Amino acid sequence: MNPTVTESRPSWTRTAIVAIACGALIVTLSMGVRQSFGMFMQPIGRDFGIGREYFGFAIAVQNLLFGLAQPFVGAIADRYGVRRVLVVGALVYAAGLAMAALVLAPGGIMASLGVLVGLGLSGTTFVVVLTGVARLVPPERRSLAFGLVTAGGSFGQFAVVPVAQALIAAWGWRGAMFGLGAFILATLIAAAGIRRPAASGAAVAADDGGLTRALAQAAAHPHYWLLNAGFFVCGFHIAFIATHFPAYLVDKGMPAQVGATALALVGLFNIAGSYLFGLWGGRHSRPRLLAALYAARAVAIAIFLAVPLSTASTLVFAAVFGFLWLGTVPLTNGAVASLFGVRYLSTLYGIVFLSHQVGSFIGAWVAGRLYDTTGSYGPVWIASIALGLAAAAISFVTRDTPPAAAPMPLRTAESTP
């Protein structure tokens, strides 16, 4: 037997398997709760007499703060450890949901769902969790590990959105907020499974120049900014669909349950999508896969708008778009890790994720604004198609490997494409 063959595929360690499982559970609950907020738009609007722009703006602020805090939260995780950030993030997230259940005026929705939940999300989702996992798995398996954790976020949408709808029907929207807060507190247990890896020369360069140098190198790398631009479009798409799609369907005469089922299908089909894009990202060009994904989103939206609206067309669209939903996450995070290694991955991916959340801010707020002023989501659908095609073109020319003639100093022995 050739010994080089047996050593070419590093095996998962027990610590890595536990970290992936716990990371997937954390993302399942934190993202599942987040994706359920669209179900609250109409009951909260009726209680407070507010339009869709106000609720959409609260979710937009949530997305923006989620992104703005990410580079700073990432830097804290890089320095003090992922587990501590996860615990603090979960407590802030749960406090935001509890406050939302108790508010007596519309301003409280902004402070709770907008500010506190936005800050809590920054410490309990992909940037922090994926970094904790990345440091515990072999580089050759990293893209697949990212896909497995991201699939957890998709399962959360499939599982939590229908539960949120059932809680609203049984307890009202205030009681449902308390129920979702209990889910978030459960992530405190899972955080214990993501351990800090033992220090080694392979894991951390002896003198990598520190965070300042890492930021300078990323700022000077053009393909890093192309990844930022593509991820902006991803955020726009996801926030618009998650926040406004259920209300759009009700406007068209669909029962509210169809919207809940559609969002659940998005989550269900993205379990497969996240896993497969993560798997493919370890074998093929991640930027080219991103280009195909964004182009497919644009085509899916165009076909959905072109065919007569029905329950069947809605659910087919949800399944197709769901397959494409969060496949961007393992591909984009994997590309950043390929360019710069994992030493400052939380910070560098946090900046890319900020771009995603700026897109989310615009997608959630502008859609509500346009609806309240024009009575239609039509312009937002058209913009979604155009942005998808633009992101496909940008991703097609992106590369995620440093030039061979000038390798990036941050890359270490454990950082391979």
C-alpha positions as CSV (number, residue, x, y, z in Angstrom):
1,M,0.0,0.0,0.0
2,N,1.3,3.4,-0.9
3,P,1.6,5.4,2.4
4,T,1.3,8.8,0.6
5,V,-2.2,7.9,-0.4
6,T,-3.4,7.1,3.1
7,E,-2.1,10.4,4.3
8,S,-3.5,12.6,1.6
9,R,-7.0,13.0,3.2
10,P,-6.8,14.1,6.9
11,S,-9.5,12.6,9.0
12,W,-11.9,14.5,11.2
13,T,-10.9,14.7,14.8
14,R,-13.5,14.2,17.6
15,T,-13.1,17.8,18.6
16,A,-13.8,18.9,15.1
17,I,-16.9,16.8,14.8
18,V,-18.3,18.1,18.1
19,A,-17.5,21.7,17.0
20,I,-19.3,21.2,13.7
21,A,-22.4,19.7,15.5
22,C,-22.5,22.4,18.1
23,G,-21.9,25.1,15.5
24,A,-24.7,23.8,13.3
25,L,-27.1,23.8,16.3
26,I,-26.2,27.4,17.2
27,V,-26.7,28.6,13.7
28,T,-29.9,26.5,13.4
29,L,-31.5,28.3,16.3
30,S,-30.1,31.8,15.8
31,M,-30.7,32.0,12.1
32,G,-34.0,30.1,12.4
33,V,-35.4,32.7,14.8
34,R,-34.1,35.5,12.6
35,Q,-35.7,34.2,9.5
36,S,-39.1,34.0,11.3
37,F,-39.4,37.8,11.8
38,G,-41.3,38.2,8.5
39,M,-44.2,36.3,10.1
40,F,-44.5,39.1,12.7
41,M,-44.9,42.0,10.3
42,Q,-48.6,42.0,10.0
43,P,-49.7,41.2,13.6
44,I,-47.3,43.9,15.0
45,G,-48.4,46.3,12.3
46,R,-52.1,45.8,13.3
47,D,-51.3,46.2,17.0
48,F,-49.4,49.4,16.7
49,G,-51.0,50.8,13.5
50,I,-47.7,51.1,11.7
51,G,-47.0,50.6,8.0
52,R,-44.7,48.1,6.4
53,E,-41.9,50.7,6.0
54,Y,-41.6,51.1,9.8
55,F,-41.3,47.3,10.5
56,G,-39.1,46.9,7.4
57,F,-36.9,49.7,8.7
58,A,-36.6,48.0,12.1
59,I,-35.4,44.8,10.4
60,A,-33.1,46.9,8.2
61,V,-31.5,48.5,11.3
62,Q,-31.2,45.0,12.7
63,N,-29.3,43.8,9.6
64,L,-27.2,46.9,9.5
65,L,-26.1,46.7,13.1
66,F,-25.6,42.9,12.6
67,G,-23.1,43.8,9.9
68,L,-21.5,46.9,11.5
69,A,-20.7,45.1,14.7
70,Q,-19.3,42.1,12.9
71,P,-15.7,43.3,12.3
72,F,-15.4,44.4,15.9
73,V,-17.0,41.2,17.3
74,G,-14.8,39.2,14.9
75,A,-11.7,41.0,16.3
76,I,-12.8,40.2,19.8
77,A,-13.3,36.6,18.9
78,D,-9.9,36.4,17.3
79,R,-8.3,37.8,20.4
80,Y,-10.3,36.4,23.3
81,G,-11.9,33.3,21.9
82,V,-15.1,32.3,20.0
83,R,-16.9,30.8,23.0
84,R,-17.0,34.0,25.1
85,V,-18.4,35.9,22.2
86,L,-21.1,33.2,21.6
87,V,-22.3,33.4,25.2
88,V,-22.5,37.2,25.3
89,G,-24.2,37.3,21.9
90,A,-26.9,34.7,23.0
91,L,-27.7,36.7,26.1
92,V,-28.1,40.0,24.2
93,Y,-30.2,38.2,21.5
94,A,-32.6,36.7,24.1
95,A,-32.9,40.0,25.9
96,G,-33.9,41.7,22.6
97,L,-36.7,39.2,22.0
98,A,-37.9,39.5,25.6
99,M,-38.0,43.3,25.3
100,A,-39.9,43.0,22.0
101,A,-42.6,40.9,23.8
102,L,-43.0,43.7,26.4
103,V,-42.9,46.9,24.4
104,L,-45.9,49.3,24.5
105,A,-45.0,51.6,21.6
106,P,-43.6,51.3,18.1
107,G,-40.2,52.8,19.2
108,G,-39.7,49.7,21.4
109,I,-39.8,47.5,18.3
110,M,-36.9,49.5,16.9
111,A,-34.9,49.2,20.1
112,S,-35.6,45.5,20.6
113,L,-35.8,43.8,17.2
114,G,-33.7,46.5,15.5
115,V,-30.9,47.2,18.0
116,L,-30.6,44.5,20.6
117,V,-31.3,41.6,18.3
118,G,-29.0,43.0,15.6
119,L,-26.1,43.1,18.1
120,G,-27.0,39.7,19.4
121,L,-26.9,38.2,16.0
122,S,-23.4,39.5,15.4
123,G,-22.2,37.2,18.1
124,T,-24.2,34.0,17.4
125,T,-24.1,33.4,13.6
126,F,-21.8,32.6,10.8
127,V,-18.8,34.9,11.2
128,V,-18.0,33.7,14.8
129,V,-19.2,30.1,14.5
130,L,-17.4,29.4,11.2
131,T,-14.2,30.8,12.5
132,G,-14.4,28.5,15.6
133,V,-14.9,25.5,13.3
134,A,-12.3,26.6,10.7
135,R,-9.5,26.4,13.3
136,L,-10.4,22.8,14.2
137,V,-10.7,21.1,10.8
138,P,-8.0,20.3,8.2
139,P,-7.8,22.9,5.4
140,E,-8.8,20.3,2.8
141,R,-12.1,19.7,4.7
142,R,-12.8,23.4,5.6
143,S,-15.2,24.2,2.8
144,L,-17.3,21.1,3.5
145,A,-17.3,21.9,7.2
146,F,-18.6,25.4,6.4
147,G,-21.3,23.8,4.3
148,L,-22.4,21.5,7.1
149,V,-22.7,24.4,9.6
150,T,-24.4,26.6,7.1
151,A,-26.9,23.8,6.4
152,G,-27.8,24.1,10.1
153,G,-29.0,27.7,9.4
154,S,-31.2,26.3,6.7
155,F,-32.6,23.6,8.9
156,G,-33.4,26.3,11.4
157,Q,-35.5,28.2,8.9
158,F,-37.3,25.0,7.9
159,A,-37.9,24.0,11.6
160,V,-38.3,27.4,13.4
161,V,-40.5,29.4,10.9
162,P,-43.5,27.0,11.2
163,V,-43.0,26.9,15.0
164,A,-43.0,30.7,15.1
165,Q,-46.3,30.7,13.0
166,A,-47.9,28.2,15.4
167,L,-46.8,30.2,18.5
168,I,-48.2,33.4,17.0
169,A,-51.5,31.5,16.4
170,A,-51.6,30.0,19.9
171,W,-50.1,32.7,22.1
172,G,-50.1,35.9,20.0
173,W,-47.0,37.6,18.7
174,R,-45.9,38.6,22.2
175,G,-46.0,35.1,23.6
176,A,-44.2,33.9,20.5
177,M,-41.3,36.3,21.1
178,F,-40.8,34.7,24.6
179,G,-40.9,31.2,23.0
180,L,-38.2,32.2,20.5
181,G,-36.1,33.7,23.2
182,A,-36.0,30.3,25.0
183,F,-34.6,28.8,21.8
184,I,-31.8,31.3,21.8
185,L,-30.9,30.6,25.4
186,A,-30.4,27.0,24.4
187,T,-27.4,28.0,22.3
188,L,-25.5,28.7,25.6
189,I,-25.2,24.9,26.1
190,A,-23.9,24.3,22.5
191,A,-21.3,27.0,22.8
192,A,-19.4,24.8,25.2
193,G,-18.6,22.4,22.3
194,I,-16.6,24.9,20.3
195,R,-13.2,24.8,21.9
196,R,-10.1,27.0,21.3
197,P,-7.5,24.9,19.5
198,A,-4.1,24.2,21.0
199,A,-1.5,26.7,19.8
200,S,0.9,25.4,17.2
201,G,3.4,26.7,14.8
202,A,1.2,25.5,11.9
203,A,-1.9,27.2,13.2
204,V,-0.4,30.6,13.8
205,A,2.6,32.2,12.2
206,A,5.4,33.2,14.5
207,D,5.3,36.8,13.3
208,D,2.3,37.6,11.1
209,G,2.4,41.3,11.6
210,G,-0.8,41.5,13.6
211,L,-4.3,42.5,12.8
212,T,-3.2,45.9,11.4
213,R,-1.1,44.2,8.7
214,A,-3.9,41.7,8.0
215,L,-6.3,44.6,7.3
216,A,-3.8,46.4,5.2
217,Q,-3.2,43.3,3.0
218,A,-6.9,42.7,2.6
219,A,-7.6,46.3,1.7
220,A,-4.9,46.2,-1.0
221,H,-6.2,42.9,-2.6
222,P,-8.8,43.7,-5.4
223,H,-10.4,40.3,-5.3
224,Y,-11.3,40.8,-1.6
225,W,-13.4,43.8,-2.6
226,L,-15.0,41.8,-5.4
227,L,-16.1,39.3,-2.8
228,N,-17.6,42.2,-0.8
229,A,-19.5,43.4,-3.8
230,G,-21.0,40.0,-4.6
231,F,-22.0,39.4,-1.0
232,F,-23.8,42.7,-0.9
233,V,-26.2,41.3,-3.5
234,C,-26.7,38.2,-1.4
235,G,-27.8,40.3,1.5
236,F,-30.2,42.3,-0.6
237,H,-31.9,39.1,-1.9
238,I,-32.2,37.3,1.4
239,A,-33.5,40.3,3.5
240,F,-36.1,41.2,0.8
241,I,-37.5,37.6,0.6
242,A,-37.3,36.8,4.3
243,T,-39.0,40.1,5.4
244,H,-41.5,40.8,2.6
245,F,-42.3,37.6,0.8
246,P,-45.1,36.4,3.2
247,A,-46.8,39.8,3.0
248,Y,-46.4,39.9,-0.8
249,L,-48.2,36.6,-1.1
250,V,-51.0,37.7,1.2
251,D,-51.4,40.8,-1.0
252,K,-51.9,38.5,-3.9
253,G,-54.7,36.6,-2.1
254,M,-52.7,33.7,-0.7
255,P,-53.4,32.4,2.8
256,A,-50.8,33.3,5.4
257,Q,-49.9,29.7,5.8
258,V,-48.6,29.6,2.2
259,G,-46.0,32.2,3.2
260,A,-44.9,30.3,6.2
261,T,-44.7,27.1,4.2
262,A,-42.7,28.9,1.5
263,L,-40.1,30.2,4.0
264,A,-39.9,26.7,5.5
265,L,-39.2,25.2,2.1
266,V,-36.5,27.8,1.5
267,G,-34.8,26.4,4.7
268,L,-35.4,22.8,3.8
269,F,-34.0,22.9,0.3
270,N,-31.0,25.0,1.4
271,I,-29.9,22.2,3.7
272,A,-29.0,20.4,0.5
273,G,-27.8,23.6,-1.2
274,S,-25.5,24.6,1.6
275,Y,-24.0,21.1,2.0
276,L,-23.5,20.7,-1.8
277,F,-22.0,24.1,-2.4
278,G,-19.7,23.6,0.5
279,L,-18.7,20.2,-0.9
280,W,-18.3,21.6,-4.4
281,G,-16.3,24.5,-3.0
282,G,-13.6,22.1,-2.0
283,R,-13.3,20.7,-5.5
284,H,-14.0,23.5,-7.9
285,S,-13.5,27.3,-8.2
286,R,-15.4,29.0,-5.5
287,P,-15.8,32.3,-7.4
288,R,-17.2,30.4,-10.5
289,L,-19.7,28.6,-8.3
290,L,-20.7,31.9,-6.8
291,A,-21.2,33.3,-10.3
292,A,-23.5,30.3,-11.3
293,L,-25.4,30.7,-8.0
294,Y,-26.2,34.4,-8.5
295,A,-27.1,34.0,-12.1
296,A,-29.5,31.1,-11.1
297,R,-31.1,33.4,-8.6
298,A,-31.8,36.0,-11.2
299,V,-33.3,33.4,-13.6
300,A,-35.5,31.9,-10.8
301,I,-37.0,35.3,-9.9
302,A,-37.6,36.1,-13.6
303,I,-39.5,32.8,-14.1
304,F,-41.5,33.3,-10.9
305,L,-42.7,36.7,-12.0
306,A,-43.4,35.5,-15.6
307,V,-45.7,32.5,-14.7
308,P,-49.2,32.9,-13.2
309,L,-49.0,33.0,-9.4
310,S,-50.4,30.0,-7.6
311,T,-49.6,27.9,-4.6
312,A,-47.7,25.5,-6.8
313,S,-45.6,28.2,-8.5
314,T,-44.9,29.8,-5.1
315,L,-43.6,26.5,-3.5
316,V,-41.5,25.6,-6.5
317,F,-39.9,29.0,-6.4
318,A,-39.3,28.7,-2.7
319,A,-37.6,25.3,-3.3
320,V,-35.4,26.5,-6.1
321,F,-34.5,29.8,-4.3
322,G,-33.9,27.8,-1.1
323,F,-31.3,25.6,-2.8
324,L,-29.5,28.8,-3.7
325,W,-30.2,30.6,-0.4
326,L,-27.1,30.3,1.8
327,G,-24.7,28.5,-0.5
328,T,-22.9,31.8,-0.8
329,V,-21.7,31.5,2.8
330,P,-19.3,28.5,2.6
331,L,-18.1,29.7,-0.8
332,T,-17.4,33.3,0.3
333,N,-16.0,32.4,3.7
334,G,-13.9,29.7,2.1
335,A,-12.6,32.2,-0.4
336,V,-11.5,34.6,2.3
337,A,-9.8,31.8,4.2
338,S,-8.0,30.7,1.0
339,L,-6.7,34.2,0.5
340,F,-5.6,35.1,4.0
341,G,-5.7,31.9,6.2
342,V,-7.7,31.6,9.4
343,R,-5.6,33.6,11.9
344,Y,-7.8,36.7,11.4
345,L,-10.7,35.1,9.6
346,S,-13.4,36.4,12.0
347,T,-12.3,40.0,11.3
348,L,-11.7,39.7,7.6
349,Y,-14.9,37.7,6.9
350,G,-16.7,40.1,9.3
351,I,-15.9,43.0,7.0
352,V,-17.2,41.0,4.0
353,F,-20.3,40.2,6.0
354,L,-20.8,43.9,6.7
355,S,-21.2,44.3,3.0
356,H,-23.8,41.6,3.1
357,Q,-25.7,43.3,5.8
358,V,-25.6,46.7,4.1
359,G,-27.4,44.9,1.2
360,S,-29.8,43.4,3.8
361,F,-30.5,46.9,5.2
362,I,-31.4,48.2,1.7
363,G,-33.4,45.1,0.8
364,A,-35.6,45.1,3.9
365,W,-36.1,48.9,4.2
366,V,-36.4,50.0,0.6
367,A,-38.9,47.3,-0.2
368,G,-41.1,48.5,2.6
369,R,-40.6,52.1,1.6
370,L,-41.5,51.5,-2.1
371,Y,-44.6,49.4,-1.1
372,D,-45.9,52.1,1.2
373,T,-45.4,54.8,-1.5
374,T,-46.4,52.8,-4.6
375,G,-48.5,49.9,-3.3
376,S,-46.3,47.4,-5.2
377,Y,-43.1,45.3,-4.8
378,G,-42.6,45.3,-8.6
379,P,-39.5,47.6,-8.7
380,V,-37.8,45.6,-6.0
381,W,-38.3,42.3,-7.9
382,I,-36.8,43.9,-11.0
383,A,-33.9,45.3,-9.0
384,S,-33.3,41.8,-7.6
385,I,-32.9,40.3,-11.1
386,A,-30.5,43.1,-12.2
387,L,-28.4,42.8,-9.0
388,G,-28.2,39.0,-9.4
389,L,-26.8,39.3,-12.9
390,A,-24.4,42.0,-11.8
391,A,-23.1,39.7,-8.9
392,A,-22.7,36.8,-11.3
393,A,-20.5,39.0,-13.6
394,I,-18.4,40.2,-10.6
395,S,-18.0,36.7,-9.2
396,F,-17.0,35.4,-12.6
397,V,-13.9,37.6,-12.7
398,T,-13.0,37.1,-9.0
399,R,-10.1,34.9,-8.0
400,D,-9.5,33.4,-4.5
401,T,-5.9,32.5,-4.7
402,P,-3.0,35.0,-4.2
403,P,-0.7,35.6,-7.2
404,A,1.9,32.9,-7.5
405,A,4.7,35.5,-7.9
406,A,3.7,37.3,-4.7
407,P,2.2,35.0,-2.1
408,M,0.4,36.7,0.8
409,P,2.5,36.9,3.9
410,L,-0.5,36.0,6.1
411,R,-0.8,32.5,4.5
412,T,0.5,29.8,6.8
413,A,1.3,26.1,6.5
414,E,-2.3,25.2,7.3
415,S,-3.9,27.6,4.8
416,T,-4.4,26.0,1.5
417,P,-7.0,26.9,-1.2
